[in-house]
C-alpha cells in the first residue's frame, strides 16, 4: 500500500470517520433555550412559514444550505460503483462548499431503480434546501435528471460535472486563446470525449463565442458527424457536416484540444498536427490524455492545462461551484441560468489577469510569482478574491435576468 493511499485512508477514518459534522448556531444550555429551540417556542416560526413559505429563509437555515446528491453511477473516473461508494466524494464536496463559501452542504446518496425514481426522490426533498448540487451521475441520464429537476424544483439545481467543469474550462480556454493571439470565434476545437462534461463544455464555449461548425467532437466511434445514425439527442447537437472521421483527421490544423476522455489518448504525432500556438486542455484525471512534459517537448509553443494540481493551469471545479452557489443563494435565485454561468466565466477569466496577492503565493510552496501567461490562465483555488468576485457576478446576473427573489444586498461582497 502506497504512503499516499494510507494517508488518504487515515485522513478519512481518523480521529473520527468522515469529513463533516453538525454544529449548533443557537444556545442550548438552559431550559429556556430548549423551550425556544423546540416546544413550545418552535411553534411560532412554524406558523410564520405556514403563512408564507418564504419565511423559511428567515427562521431556518434553508437559505445557506445545499444538498450534494448522487446515485454513484459515474464516480470520479472510477465508474458506476453505486450510491454508498460515492459518499466520500459527496462529503468532500460538502467540505469544499464550507471551506470556500461558508455554505452548509449535506451529502445525500440515492438508491433507485429508474431515472424517474431518482427524480421523484430529489424533487420530494428539494424544498428542504436552498439549492441542489447534482454530482457523479452518468450520461445521458444526467441530462434528463437535471432538466426534470430544474422544471420541478423551486430552488436552483446545478449538475457540477457538467456546468462547473464547463465554466472553468471556458474561462481558461478564453484566456489561453488570448495569450496565443487567437479569437474564440475563429478558433477550431477538437473535443475528445462526448459525455456530460464534454457536451456541457462545448455548449458553454459556444455561448462564449465559439462556432459550432468549428467544433469536432469525438466519441469511441470517432468524429460525431451528420451521417451517423447512432447519436443520442445530446451528441447530435455537435454533429458536424464533415468528412473527417478520426482524431488525426479532426486535429489537423486545430487551434484547441479539449480532452475529457481517458489517459494517453493524444499522441505526440497527433499534437504535431495542430496549428501554430495550440491550446491543449487534457483533463482526464488523474492521468491526462497527454502528459504536459511530452506535449511541451513536441510542441514548445503549446499552452497546457490538466485536471491535476501538480501542473500549471489546473482546470478545477472548485474555482466555480462554491462561489456560484454563494451568489445564487444570496439573492434567492430560483435557478442557475445561462446568464449566471457566463457571468462566472468572465469573472474567472478577468481575475486571472490581475496581480496575484502575496497570500496566494504563500499558499503554494516554492512559488515566488504568478502572472497572466502560458502557465497561469486561471486563478488559484486559494485566491481569496474568488468568493467576492464570482459570487457578486453571479448574483448580479441573477437579478438582471429576473430569477432572483430578493435584491442584491447593499455593499454585497464589498
C-alpha positions as CSV (number, residue, x, y, z in Angstrom):
1,X,0.0,0.0,0.0
2,X,1.5,3.3,-1.0
3,X,2.2,6.0,1.6
4,X,-0.3,8.4,-0.1
5,X,-3.1,5.8,-0.2
6,X,-2.6,5.1,3.5
7,X,-2.6,8.8,4.2
8,X,-5.9,9.2,2.4
9,X,-7.5,6.3,4.3
10,X,-6.2,7.6,7.6
11,X,-7.5,11.1,6.7
12,X,-11.0,9.8,6.2
13,X,-11.0,7.5,9.2
14,X,-9.2,9.3,12.0
15,X,-9.8,10.8,14.5
16,X,-13.4,10.2,13.6
17,X,-14.8,8.7,10.4
18,X,-15.9,11.1,7.7
19,X,-15.2,14.8,6.9
20,X,-18.4,16.6,8.1
21,X,-20.3,17.1,11.4
22,X,-23.2,19.2,12.6
23,X,-22.7,22.3,14.8
24,X,-25.2,24.5,16.6
25,X,-25.9,28.1,15.8
26,X,-28.1,28.9,18.8
27,X,-27.5,28.4,22.6
28,X,-28.9,25.2,24.1
29,X,-27.7,25.4,27.7
30,X,-30.7,26.3,29.7
31,X,-34.3,25.1,30.0
32,X,-35.4,28.4,28.5
33,X,-33.1,27.9,25.5
34,X,-34.7,24.5,24.9
35,X,-38.2,25.9,25.2
36,X,-37.3,28.4,22.4
37,X,-35.5,25.8,20.3
38,X,-38.2,23.3,20.5
39,X,-41.6,23.1,22.2
40,X,-43.4,25.5,22.7
41,X,-41.3,28.2,21.1
42,X,-40.7,26.4,17.8
43,X,-44.4,26.7,17.0
44,X,-44.0,30.4,16.3
45,X,-41.8,30.1,13.2
46,X,-43.9,27.1,12.1
47,X,-46.9,29.4,11.9
48,X,-45.0,32.1,10.1
49,X,-43.7,29.6,7.5
50,X,-47.1,28.1,7.0
51,X,-48.5,31.5,6.3
52,X,-45.7,32.4,3.9
53,X,-43.1,29.7,2.8
54,X,-40.6,32.5,2.1
55,X,-40.3,32.9,5.9
56,X,-38.3,29.6,5.9
57,X,-35.4,31.8,4.8
58,X,-35.8,34.0,7.9
59,X,-36.4,31.3,10.6
60,X,-34.4,28.3,9.4
61,X,-31.0,27.5,7.8
62,X,-32.6,26.9,4.4
63,X,-31.0,29.9,2.7
64,X,-27.4,28.7,3.4
65,X,-27.8,25.1,2.6
66,X,-27.1,22.9,-0.5
67,X,-27.8,19.2,-0.9
68,X,-25.0,17.4,-2.7
69,X,-26.8,14.4,-4.3
70,X,-25.5,11.4,-6.3
71,X,-26.6,8.0,-7.4
72,X,-22.9,6.9,-7.8
73,X,-23.2,6.0,-11.5
74,X,-20.1,8.0,-12.5
75,X,-17.8,8.4,-9.5
76,X,-14.8,10.5,-10.5
77,X,-13.1,8.4,-13.1
78,X,-13.9,5.1,-11.3
79,X,-17.3,4.5,-13.0
80,X,-20.6,3.1,-11.6
81,X,-19.7,1.9,-8.1
82,X,-23.1,2.6,-6.5
83,X,-24.5,5.3,-4.2
84,X,-22.8,4.4,-1.0
85,X,-19.3,4.4,-2.6
86,X,-20.0,7.9,-3.7
87,X,-20.4,9.2,-0.1
88,X,-16.7,10.1,0.4
89,X,-16.8,12.2,-2.7
90,X,-20.1,13.9,-1.7
91,X,-18.7,14.6,1.8
92,X,-15.6,16.1,0.1
93,X,-17.9,18.3,-2.0
94,X,-19.6,19.4,1.2
95,X,-16.2,20.2,2.7
96,X,-15.3,22.4,-0.2
97,X,-18.7,24.3,0.0
98,X,-18.0,25.1,3.6
99,X,-14.3,25.9,3.2
100,X,-14.6,28.2,0.3
101,X,-18.0,29.8,0.6
102,X,-19.2,29.0,4.1
103,X,-22.2,27.1,2.7
104,X,-23.6,24.2,4.8
105,X,-23.9,21.3,2.5
106,X,-25.4,17.9,3.2
107,X,-24.5,14.8,1.2
108,X,-27.3,12.5,0.0
109,X,-26.8,9.2,-1.8
110,X,-29.9,7.9,-3.6
111,X,-30.5,4.2,-4.4
112,X,-33.1,3.9,-7.1
113,X,-34.4,1.5,-9.8
114,X,-35.2,4.0,-12.6
115,X,-34.3,7.6,-13.5
116,X,-37.9,8.6,-12.6
117,X,-37.4,7.2,-9.1
118,X,-34.3,9.4,-8.7
119,X,-36.0,12.5,-10.0
120,X,-39.0,11.9,-7.7
121,X,-36.8,11.4,-4.7
122,X,-34.8,14.6,-5.2
123,X,-37.9,16.7,-6.1
124,X,-39.7,15.5,-3.0
125,X,-36.9,16.7,-0.6
126,X,-35.7,19.8,-2.6
127,X,-37.6,22.4,-0.6
128,X,-35.6,21.5,2.5
129,X,-32.5,23.2,0.9
130,X,-31.5,26.4,-0.7
131,X,-30.0,24.6,-3.7
132,X,-29.3,21.2,-5.2
133,X,-25.9,20.2,-6.5
134,X,-26.0,17.0,-8.6
135,X,-22.8,15.1,-8.8
136,X,-21.3,11.9,-10.4
137,X,-24.3,10.9,-12.4
138,X,-23.6,9.2,-15.7
139,X,-24.6,10.5,-19.2
140,X,-27.1,10.6,-20.8
141,X,-29.3,10.1,-17.7
142,X,-27.8,13.2,-16.1
143,X,-29.3,15.4,-18.8
144,X,-32.8,14.1,-18.3
145,X,-32.4,14.3,-14.5
146,X,-31.2,17.8,-14.4
147,X,-33.8,19.0,-16.9
148,X,-36.7,17.4,-15.0
149,X,-35.5,18.7,-11.6
150,X,-35.0,22.3,-12.9
151,X,-38.6,22.2,-14.1
152,X,-40.0,20.7,-10.8
153,X,-37.9,22.4,-8.1
154,X,-38.3,25.9,-6.7
155,X,-34.6,26.1,-5.8
156,X,-31.6,26.2,-8.1
157,X,-30.4,22.8,-9.5
158,X,-26.9,22.5,-10.9
159,X,-25.0,19.5,-12.2
160,X,-21.4,20.4,-11.4
161,X,-19.8,17.7,-13.5
162,X,-21.5,19.4,-16.5
163,X,-21.6,23.1,-15.8
164,X,-18.9,23.6,-13.2
165,X,-16.4,21.9,-15.5
166,X,-17.8,23.9,-18.4
167,X,-17.5,27.3,-16.7
168,X,-13.9,26.8,-15.5
169,X,-12.9,25.2,-18.9
170,X,-14.4,28.2,-20.8
171,X,-12.6,30.7,-18.6
172,X,-9.2,29.1,-19.1
173,X,-9.7,28.4,-22.8
174,X,-10.7,32.1,-23.4
175,X,-7.6,33.3,-21.7
176,X,-5.3,30.7,-23.3
177,X,-6.5,31.6,-26.8
178,X,-6.0,35.3,-26.0
179,X,-2.4,34.6,-24.9
180,X,-1.9,32.7,-28.2
181,X,-3.3,35.7,-30.2
182,X,-6.4,33.8,-31.2
183,X,-10.1,34.7,-31.1
184,X,-12.6,32.2,-29.8
185,X,-14.9,32.9,-32.7
186,X,-12.2,32.0,-35.2
187,X,-10.7,29.0,-33.4
188,X,-11.1,25.4,-34.4
189,X,-11.8,23.0,-31.5
190,X,-11.4,19.3,-31.1
191,X,-13.1,17.7,-28.1
192,X,-12.1,14.1,-27.3
193,X,-15.0,12.7,-25.3
194,X,-18.7,13.1,-25.6
195,X,-20.1,12.6,-22.1
196,X,-21.9,15.1,-19.8
197,X,-18.8,17.2,-19.2
198,X,-17.7,17.4,-22.8
199,X,-21.1,18.4,-24.1
200,X,-21.5,21.0,-21.4
201,X,-18.0,22.4,-22.0
202,X,-18.6,22.8,-25.8
203,X,-22.0,24.2,-25.2
204,X,-20.5,26.8,-22.9
205,X,-17.8,27.7,-25.4
206,X,-20.5,28.2,-28.0
207,X,-22.3,30.6,-25.6
208,X,-18.9,32.4,-25.2
209,X,-18.4,32.8,-29.0
210,X,-17.2,29.5,-30.4
211,X,-18.8,28.5,-33.7
212,X,-20.4,25.1,-33.8
213,X,-19.1,24.4,-37.4
214,X,-15.6,24.8,-35.9
215,X,-16.1,22.1,-33.3
216,X,-15.2,18.4,-33.9
217,X,-16.3,16.2,-31.1
218,X,-15.3,12.5,-30.9
219,X,-16.7,9.6,-29.0
220,X,-15.5,6.0,-29.0
221,X,-16.5,5.6,-32.6
222,X,-14.7,8.6,-33.9
223,X,-15.9,12.0,-35.1
224,X,-19.5,12.8,-34.4
225,X,-20.8,13.8,-37.9
226,X,-24.2,14.3,-39.6
227,X,-24.1,10.9,-41.4
228,X,-24.2,8.9,-38.2
229,X,-27.4,7.3,-37.1
230,X,-26.3,6.2,-33.6
231,X,-26.3,9.5,-31.9
232,X,-28.4,10.5,-28.9
233,X,-30.0,13.9,-28.9
234,X,-27.2,15.5,-26.9
235,X,-24.4,14.2,-29.1
236,X,-26.4,15.2,-32.2
237,X,-26.2,18.8,-31.2
238,X,-22.5,18.6,-32.1
239,X,-22.8,16.5,-35.3
240,X,-20.5,18.3,-37.8
241,X,-21.2,18.1,-41.6
242,X,-17.7,16.9,-42.4
243,X,-15.8,14.0,-44.0
244,X,-13.4,13.9,-41.0
245,X,-13.7,10.6,-39.2
246,X,-10.6,10.1,-37.0
247,X,-8.8,12.1,-34.3
248,X,-6.0,12.6,-36.8
249,X,-8.4,14.0,-39.4
250,X,-10.0,16.3,-36.9
251,X,-6.9,17.6,-35.1
252,X,-5.0,18.6,-38.2
253,X,-4.8,22.4,-38.1
254,X,-6.9,22.7,-34.9
255,X,-6.3,25.5,-32.6
256,X,-7.5,23.9,-29.4
257,X,-7.9,20.4,-28.0
258,X,-10.1,19.5,-25.0
259,X,-9.8,16.1,-23.6
260,X,-12.5,14.7,-21.3
261,X,-11.9,11.0,-22.1
262,X,-9.1,8.8,-20.8
263,X,-5.3,8.7,-20.3
264,X,-2.7,8.8,-23.1
265,X,-5.2,9.1,-25.9
266,X,-3.5,12.0,-27.6
267,X,-0.2,11.0,-29.1
268,X,2.8,13.2,-29.9
269,X,2.2,12.7,-33.6
270,X,-1.4,14.0,-33.1
271,X,-0.3,17.2,-31.3
272,X,2.3,17.8,-34.1
273,X,-0.7,18.2,-36.5
274,X,-2.2,21.1,-34.6
275,X,-2.0,24.7,-35.8
276,X,0.7,27.1,-34.5
277,X,0.4,28.1,-30.9
278,X,-2.1,25.5,-29.9
279,X,-4.0,25.1,-26.6
280,X,-4.4,21.7,-25.1
281,X,-6.5,21.0,-22.1
282,X,-6.0,17.4,-21.3
283,X,-8.4,16.9,-18.4
284,X,-8.7,13.2,-17.9
285,X,-7.9,12.6,-14.2
286,X,-5.7,11.6,-12.7
287,X,-3.8,10.7,-15.9
288,X,-4.3,13.2,-18.8
289,X,-4.7,12.4,-22.4
290,X,-1.1,13.5,-22.9
291,X,1.5,14.3,-20.3
292,X,2.4,18.0,-20.3
293,X,6.1,17.3,-20.4
294,X,5.6,15.3,-23.6
295,X,3.3,17.8,-25.2
296,X,5.7,20.6,-24.4
297,X,8.7,18.7,-25.8
298,X,6.9,18.0,-29.1
299,X,5.2,21.5,-29.2
300,X,7.1,24.1,-27.3
301,X,4.5,26.7,-28.4
302,X,1.6,24.9,-26.6
303,X,-0.3,26.1,-23.6
304,X,-1.2,23.1,-21.5
305,X,-4.0,22.6,-18.9
306,X,-4.9,19.5,-17.0
307,X,-7.1,18.4,-14.1
308,X,-4.1,17.9,-11.8
309,X,-2.8,20.3,-9.1
310,X,0.9,19.3,-9.7
311,X,0.9,21.0,-13.2
312,X,0.2,24.6,-14.1
313,X,-3.3,25.6,-15.3
314,X,-5.3,23.2,-13.3
315,X,-8.9,23.1,-14.6
316,X,-10.6,22.7,-11.2
317,X,-14.3,22.9,-10.5
318,X,-13.6,24.3,-7.0
319,X,-12.9,27.6,-8.8
320,X,-16.6,27.8,-9.6
321,X,-19.3,25.9,-7.7
322,X,-18.9,27.2,-4.2
323,X,-18.9,30.8,-5.4
324,X,-21.7,30.2,-8.0
325,X,-24.0,28.9,-5.3
326,X,-23.0,31.6,-2.8
327,X,-24.2,34.2,-5.3
328,X,-27.3,32.3,-6.2
329,X,-28.3,31.7,-2.5
330,X,-27.7,35.3,-1.5
331,X,-30.4,36.6,-3.9
332,X,-32.6,33.5,-3.5
333,X,-32.3,32.6,-7.2
334,X,-34.9,30.2,-8.4
335,X,-32.5,28.7,-11.0
336,X,-28.9,28.9,-12.2
337,X,-29.4,30.2,-15.8
338,X,-27.0,30.8,-18.7
339,X,-26.6,34.4,-17.8
340,X,-25.3,33.4,-14.4
341,X,-22.9,30.8,-15.8
342,X,-21.5,33.2,-18.4
343,X,-21.0,35.8,-15.7
344,X,-19.0,33.3,-13.7
345,X,-16.9,32.5,-16.8
346,X,-15.9,36.1,-17.3
347,X,-15.3,36.8,-13.6
348,X,-12.8,33.9,-13.5
349,X,-11.2,34.9,-16.8
350,X,-10.7,38.6,-15.7
351,X,-9.4,37.7,-12.2
352,X,-6.6,35.7,-13.8
353,X,-5.3,38.9,-15.5
354,X,-4.9,40.8,-12.2
355,X,-1.8,40.9,-9.9
356,X,-1.7,37.9,-7.6
357,X,-1.7,38.8,-3.9
358,X,1.2,37.6,-1.6
359,X,-1.2,35.4,0.4
360,X,-1.8,33.3,-2.7
361,X,1.9,32.9,-3.4
362,X,2.4,31.9,0.3
363,X,-0.2,29.2,-0.1
364,X,1.9,27.5,-2.8
365,X,5.3,26.3,-1.6
366,X,8.2,27.3,-3.7
367,X,6.3,29.7,-5.9
368,X,7.7,33.3,-6.0
369,X,5.5,34.8,-8.6
370,X,2.4,34.2,-10.7
371,X,1.3,36.3,-13.6
372,X,-1.1,36.1,-16.5
373,X,0.6,34.0,-19.2
374,X,1.1,30.5,-20.5
375,X,1.4,28.9,-17.1
376,X,-1.3,31.0,-15.4
377,X,-4.5,31.2,-17.3
378,X,-6.8,30.6,-14.3
379,X,-6.8,31.8,-10.8
380,X,-5.7,29.5,-8.0
381,X,-8.3,27.9,-5.7
382,X,-6.7,29.6,-2.6
383,X,-7.2,33.1,-4.0
384,X,-9.5,34.9,-1.5
385,X,-10.8,37.2,-4.3
386,X,-12.7,34.3,-5.9
387,X,-15.6,34.5,-3.4
388,X,-16.4,38.2,-3.7
389,X,-15.7,38.4,-7.5
390,X,-17.5,35.3,-8.7
391,X,-20.4,35.4,-6.2
392,X,-21.1,39.0,-7.0
393,X,-21.0,38.5,-10.7
394,X,-23.4,35.6,-10.4
395,X,-25.8,37.4,-8.0
396,X,-25.9,40.5,-10.3
397,X,-26.6,38.3,-13.3
398,X,-29.4,36.6,-11.4
399,X,-31.0,39.9,-10.5
400,X,-30.6,41.3,-14.0
401,X,-32.0,38.2,-15.7
402,X,-35.1,38.1,-13.4
403,X,-34.5,34.9,-11.5
404,X,-33.6,36.5,-8.1
405,X,-36.3,36.7,-5.4
406,X,-34.6,39.5,-3.5
407,X,-32.4,42.4,-4.5
408,X,-28.7,42.3,-4.2
409,X,-27.8,43.4,-0.6
410,X,-26.2,46.8,-0.3
411,X,-22.4,46.6,-0.3
412,X,-22.6,43.0,-1.2
413,X,-19.2,41.3,-1.0
414,X,-17.6,44.7,-0.6
